[in-house]
Amino acid sequence: MENLYDREMYGADLASEVEQLGRIAIGIANRWVLGWPSVAQRMVENGTYLNLLISQVELEKTILSNEPGMRHLSPSEILSVYEIREAPPY
């Protein structure tokens, strides 16, 4: 399993909560912090990060689980077909 990148940014409690959400959540969290570090930091600081992450995880899981006919595509390609943003929702 992928490790949570820049775990210190989250603080111990939030980092543990993100990790408990599983590999998809960790992947999204890493994508957000590597691609949009200032936005991710702002979400952590204003307390919206976890709820937004959970919403994104649910959205991506729903789309990926409902598309068995697209297994020839990578998960990011499937999300792109549905115009799901990779960026945080800020």
HELIX and SHEET records of a PDB file:
HELIX    1   1 ARG A    7  TYR A   10  1                                   4    
HELIX    2   2 ALA A   12  GLN A   20  1                                   9    
HELIX    3   3 ARG A   23  GLY A   35  1                                  13    
HELIX    4   4 PRO A   37  ASN A   46  1                                  10    
HELIX    5   5 TYR A   49  SER A   65  1                                  17    
HELIX    6   6 PRO A   68  MET A   70  5                                   3    
HELIX    7   7 PRO A   75  VAL A   81  1                                   7    
END                                                                             
